[in-house]
């Protein structure tokens, strides 16, 4: 544990010791890699799910910021995370919904997602932006490299099970739920993915116990 602002922090989940979520995580193996880009204001959000998602996924990486150095972001998108120079370059795909144009934050049109990419999930690196709708749009606007990525659209969205944070748009899911849906589309026979939602359900139950509703 480390200390910050007068309270002990868990060095693994970055939460106060009394709010540590490490015990809630369940290891989940999947073929695709997941790069989580988290807005700084979400880091200490008690109801956030990005850190739990990272703790669960063996093949994931979590980076914090709003505007990233272009070369650093390029490395996160294209280089092998284990430092294997001979490994095939990953195919980075952005998990982000199609939305109405925003004149204040104009985005470049996303390139088409090649159909053959979806047949090889082990080559994919799913890029997930963790933040409110406005924050995520701003992160996308400020990082043109992300705008150049093909986008993965989610199909047949389930109702959100994330009862501790109010959705601002119909069909809006938590970061963990959206990523779980995306991975299930890419790897429909991977039964380990159910553990992601089990971990989130445990987080929801704990927060509801600590913050009684009504």
ZILINWO-V500618 format. One record per backbone hydrogen bond with DSSP energy under -1.0 kcal/mol. NH is the residue of the N-H (numbers start at 1). CO is the residue of the C=O. E is the energy in kcal/mol with one decimal. If there is no record, write none. Layout:
BEGIN
NH&CO&E ; NH&CO&E
END
This chain:
BEGIN
2&9&-3.0 ; 4&7&-2.9 ; 7&4&-1.7 ; 9&2&-5.4 ; 10&15&-3.2 ; 14&10&-1.8 ; 17&8&-2.7 ; 19&16&-1.8 ; 20&17&-1.3 ; 24&21&-1.5 ; 28&56&-3.1 ; 33&124&-2.4 ; 34&59&-2.1 ; 35&126&-3.0 ; 36&61&-3.4 ; 37&128&-3.2 ; 38&63&-3.0 ; 39&130&-2.7 ; 42&39&-2.3 ; 43&40&-1.1 ; 45&42&-1.4 ; 48&45&-1.8 ; 53&49&-2.4 ; 54&50&-2.3 ; 55&51&-2.4 ; 56&52&-1.8 ; 57&53&-2.2 ; 58&28&-1.8 ; 61&34&-2.1 ; 63&36&-2.8 ; 65&38&-2.5 ; 73&69&-2.8 ; 74&70&-2.3 ; 75&71&-2.1 ; 76&72&-2.2 ; 77&73&-2.0 ; 78&74&-2.1 ; 79&75&-2.5 ; 83&80&-1.6 ; 85&83&-1.0 ; 87&84&-1.4 ; 91&123&-3.4 ; 93&125&-2.3 ; 94&150&-3.1 ; 95&127&-3.0 ; 96&94&-1.1 ; 105&102&-1.1 ; 117&114&-1.2 ; 120&117&-1.6 ; 123&120&-2.0 ; 124&121&-1.3 ; 125&91&-2.2 ; 126&33&-3.2 ; 127&93&-3.3 ; 128&35&-3.1 ; 130&37&-3.0 ; 136&132&-3.1 ; 137&133&-2.1 ; 138&134&-2.0 ; 139&135&-2.3 ; 140&136&-2.3 ; 141&137&-2.3 ; 142&138&-2.3 ; 146&143&-1.8 ; 149&146&-1.3 ; 152&94&-2.6 ; 163&161&-1.7 ; 165&162&-1.1 ; 172&169&-1.7 ; 178&174&-2.8 ; 179&175&-2.1 ; 180&176&-2.6 ; 181&177&-2.4 ; 182&178&-2.2 ; 183&179&-2.7 ; 184&180&-2.1 ; 185&181&-1.8 ; 186&182&-1.9 ; 187&183&-2.8 ; 190&187&-2.0 ; 191&189&-1.1 ; 193&190&-1.2 ; 194&191&-1.3 ; 195&192&-1.9 ; 196&193&-1.3 ; 198&194&-1.6 ; 199&195&-2.3 ; 200&196&-1.9 ; 201&197&-2.6 ; 202&198&-1.8 ; 203&199&-1.7 ; 204&200&-2.6 ; 205&201&-2.5 ; 206&202&-2.0 ; 207&203&-2.5 ; 208&204&-2.4 ; 209&205&-1.8 ; 210&206&-1.8 ; 211&207&-2.1
END
